């Protein structure tokens, strides 16, 4: 460990000397310094001195920028982020943001999208859903510029998930319906259509629009004639019927029966719990009136 630290410090001093000597700008000095900083940071990584490694990778990036080597500058910020992820999510996000900005400037949209998505994932891990949604939206836009259709859809699905968690149900509904429409004529994606329509229906139930779900089920049949033969369709129809009848027991039974064959993930379970709570409140109000 001590040997790696000592080597890292030695290489960093050499790099500093390269760019501090004399009054004239020499591109080769900054190129040499960038490599020396990179090697120095690698030594600090080997010593597991993550914050120091990250800070030195940033110095390497700044040297690359001095000679307009933006691609390597962006990658150096990514290297810095990898180090900061060990100690500081905030530091990692800051570096990845720099990388995204540079990759976008030079037209490397796939790379920019990839790291925008990674920032979103870091925010998601920290339960910061608002920021996570924002970065997945940005990633979808950037993947779209590169015509990476599958990646666009994956990011948009995350945006829909986060939108529902933030109770922005109409936004989630629009995304799920749009993706279902896009997927119908794609052999690789069409098998996910019924899942997207199910998610859209659950969002409609969550926003308390119980009439709209019935109308939507008719639209979904027009959109995909096979949907009415799926368990997802029957599930939504039975849920809508139990809500219309204000029957909490029936609602609970419908959910339980579906879950036995197709286990519900936590996102769906949370939405359904909210719908059930609202239904119980309505049932209690009706009982009080009688």
Secondary structure, DSSP 8 states (H G I E B T S, - for coil): -HHHHHHHHHHHHHHHHHHHSSSS--HHHHHHHHHHHHHHHHHHHHTT-HHHHHHHHHHHHHHHHHTT-HHHHHHHHHHHHHHHTTT-HHHHHHHHHHHHHHHHHTT-HHHHHHHHHHHHHHHHHTT-HHHHHHHHHHHHHHHHHTT-HHHHHHHHHHHHHHHHHTT-HHHHHHHHHHHHHHHTT-TTTGGGHHHHHHHHHHHHHHTT-HHHHHHHHHHHHHH-TTGGGSHHHHHHHHHHHHHHTT-HHHHHHHHHHHHHHS---HHHHHHHHHHHHHHHHHHHHHHHH-
